[in-house]
Each structure stands twice: as C-alpha cells, then as structure tokens.
C-alpha cells in the first residue's frame, strides 16, 4: 500500500468526524510516514509499522469524544423550512416517545450491569468483614469461657475469608470485563454515527 492509498483509505474511514479533525489526523499520519521514510524505512514498511487504516481509524474514533461526533452528525445539511418545523412539532409525541424509550432501555441495561457488579463486590466485602469479625468473637467467647463456640465461629470466619478472597478475584475480572464492554459499546455507537454520516 502506498502512502496516498493509506491516507485516502484513512480519510474515507474517518468520514463523519468534523472535517478539521480529519485533516489534522491525515496530516499527522502523513508527516509520521515521511519521518519514518527519512529514518530509512520504505513507504510500505512505514505504513505497515503504523498499522492498517482500519486500526488507525478505530483508534482515532475511540479517542474522539462522543459529544463531538453527535454534534457533527446533527449539523443540518440544508436550511430548515417551515414545513419541516411543522412536521417535527406534529411528530414530537411519536419520535420523542421512541427516543425516550430507547434511552430508558439503554440506561436500564447499564444500571442492571453495574448493580450486579456492585452486589458481587458487596457480598465479597461482607464475607471479608465476617472473617475479621470472627476473630473478635473468638476473643470475646474465650474471655467468657466458651472457647469451643469461639473456635466454631472462627472456623466459619475462615471459610468466609477464603470465599471473600476467591470472590475478589472474580469481582476484579468481572469489573475489568464490564469496563471493556462499556468501551466497546461506546466505540460501536461512535462508529454507528460516523457510518451513518458517511452515507
């Protein structure tokens, strides 16, 4: 792939971003390729080192705030006529209801995922607290002369402590997965807006 083909492909994949941003990014990668070629790499080696246009475009889209993409997407392509304003006003009960329902469903799904993860963390912390509390119970029972009961409670506390440690590993993994999922969803939404704009 030549530098021109790479930059053309990159520009095409970034269609939908603000034009100033596209030019800035295309110029940046053009200069980067030139710098690599000055260091002794061939044109194709420099492009291969940067990565494919799709990979670079995905990285740029991920770094671009969603607000900026939506603002660019919502720019009117033509002047709004009085008839369009009338249609927007008359259709408000329909389109606003659909929009509100979609936003509510998205927020509900996110809230459910976050609440499940928060609940798992709460259980993990509670089990850890039981393990710590069992030490205090053992001491209190020992002072009161009920050593066997104290040992029994302490044994239960050790089980709770072990479960707390195991669950903490699972919670860390699930939390990382949740953040990755949110990042992927945001990237998909951004890409959807950009592809929609490019049509």
Secondary structure, 3 states (H helix, E strand, C coil): CCHHHHHHHHHHHCCCCCHHHHHHHHHHHHHHHHHHHHCCCCHHHHHHHHCCHHHHHHHHHHHCCHHHHHHHHCCCCCCCCHHHHHHHHHHHHHHHHHHHHHHHHHHHHHHHHHHHHHHHHHHHHHHHHHHHHHHHHHHHHHHCCCHHHHHHHHHHHHHHHHHHHHHHHHHHHHHHHHHHHHHHHHHHHHHHHHHHHHC
